[in-house]
Amino acid sequence: NMNIEQCKAEIKRHEGEVLAIYENSLGYKTLGVGHLCQPHEVEYNWDIGTPVSQETVDKYYTIDFDKHYAEAIHVFGSQEAFYNLPEPIQHVLVNMCFNLGGTRLSKFRKMLTACWEHNWDEMARQMQDSRWFYQVGRRSVELQNIVLEQR
């Protein structure tokens, strides 16, 4: 099974971790490891810059990670096929899902097909053929290199 802790550490390194309420690049209230504050959460009404405990950040990160991990498997198509992938590829899919959300990840149809076929060159090519690739900078290049290392 997938090394959850390693995958979580990789995503945290890419997302960053802020122990406060901050505005993300789109102007949304965010905390911790890229957690978008929701109207039903107490922190939603806190001012930008308000400190947030490590415990709270960890709580939301666990919830968000678990959700995107399950979503990545669902988008890929089956648990069996997902766990048949090399583990670094599993990490790439979960990382992309955390970054994009399941709905946007599901639109990477050609990339997912290449991944399903274990065609790493084509998967890497399809990752690059997206706005996302150029929006996220170093992260996408790093994930693409992990894919190319599977050849």
JOCOR-V56023 format. One record per residue. N is the residue number from 0. SS is DSSP state (2 for helix, 1 for strand, 0 for the rest). OMEGA is omega in radians with two decimals (999 if undefined). D_FIRST is the distance of its C-alpha to the first C-alpha in Angstrom with 1 decimal. Layout:
N/SS/OMEGA/D_FIRST
N/SS/OMEGA/D_FIRST
This chain:
0/0/-3.02/0.0
1/0/3.06/3.8
2/0/-3.06/6.6
3/2/-3.06/8.6
4/2/3.12/11.7
5/2/3.14/12.1
6/2/3.12/11.8
7/2/3.13/14.3
8/2/3.12/16.5
9/2/-3.13/16.8
10/2/-3.14/17.9
11/2/3.12/20.2
12/2/3.14/21.8
13/2/-3.07/22.5
14/2/-2.95/23.7
15/0/3.14/25.5
16/0/-3.10/26.0
17/1/-3.13/29.4
18/1/-3.11/30.6
19/1/3.00/33.2
20/1/3.10/34.1
21/1/3.07/34.5
22/1/3.10/35.4
23/0/-3.05/32.9
24/0/3.13/34.2
25/0/3.08/35.1
26/0/3.12/36.9
27/0/3.07/34.5
28/1/-3.01/34.1
29/1/3.05/30.8
30/1/3.01/29.3
31/1/-3.10/26.6
32/0/3.08/23.7
33/0/3.13/25.4
34/1/3.09/25.7
35/1/3.13/28.5
36/0/-3.12/30.7
37/0/-3.09/31.4
38/0/-3.11/34.8
39/0/-3.12/33.7
40/0/-3.11/32.4
41/2/-3.06/34.9
42/2/-3.10/34.2
43/2/-3.10/35.3
44/2/3.14/38.9
45/0/3.13/38.6
46/0/3.01/40.4
47/0/3.12/38.8
48/0/3.11/38.5
49/0/3.12/38.0
50/1/3.09/35.6
51/0/-3.09/32.4
52/0/3.07/30.8
53/2/-3.14/27.5
54/2/3.13/26.5
55/2/3.11/27.2
56/2/3.14/25.5
57/2/-3.14/22.3
58/2/-3.13/22.6
59/2/-3.14/23.0
60/2/3.11/20.2
61/2/3.14/17.7
62/2/-3.11/19.2
63/2/3.14/19.3
64/2/-3.11/15.8
65/2/3.13/14.4
66/2/-3.09/16.9
67/2/3.05/16.2
68/2/3.11/12.4
69/2/3.12/13.4
70/2/-3.13/16.3
71/2/3.12/14.6
72/2/-3.13/12.7
73/2/-3.14/16.1
74/2/-3.13/18.0
75/2/3.00/16.1
76/0/3.09/17.0
77/0/-3.14/14.4
78/2/-3.11/10.8
79/2/-3.14/11.0
80/2/3.13/12.5
81/2/-3.10/10.2
82/2/3.02/7.0
83/0/3.12/9.8
84/0/2.98/10.6
85/0/-3.06/10.5
86/2/3.11/8.2
87/2/3.11/11.6
88/2/3.05/12.7
89/2/3.13/9.9
90/2/3.14/11.4
91/2/-3.12/14.8
92/2/3.13/14.6
93/2/3.12/13.5
94/2/3.12/16.2
95/2/-3.14/18.7
96/2/3.10/18.2
97/2/-3.10/18.8
98/2/-3.00/21.9
99/2/-2.92/23.3
100/0/-3.07/22.2
101/2/-3.10/20.9
102/2/3.13/24.5
103/2/3.10/25.2
104/2/-3.11/21.9
105/2/3.11/22.7
106/0/3.07/26.0
107/0/-3.00/24.4
108/2/-3.09/24.8
109/2/3.09/25.6
110/2/-3.13/22.8
111/2/3.08/20.2
112/2/3.11/22.0
113/2/3.12/21.9
114/2/3.10/18.2
115/2/-3.12/17.9
116/0/-3.10/20.1
117/0/3.10/18.2
118/0/-2.96/21.6
119/2/3.09/20.8
120/2/-3.11/24.6
121/2/3.10/25.2
122/2/3.14/22.2
123/2/3.13/23.6
124/2/-3.12/27.1
125/2/3.07/26.2
126/2/-3.07/24.6
127/2/-3.11/28.0
128/0/-3.09/30.0
129/0/3.05/29.7
130/2/-3.12/31.5
131/2/-3.05/28.2
132/2/-3.08/27.8
133/2/3.14/31.2
134/2/-2.98/31.0
135/0/3.01/28.1
136/0/-2.99/29.4
137/2/-3.07/27.4
138/2/-3.08/24.0
139/2/3.12/24.1
140/2/3.11/25.4
141/2/3.13/22.6
142/2/3.11/19.9
143/2/3.12/22.0
144/2/3.09/22.2
145/2/3.12/18.4
146/2/-3.11/18.6
147/2/3.11/21.7
148/0/-3.11/20.1
149/0/-3.05/17.9
150/0/999/21.2
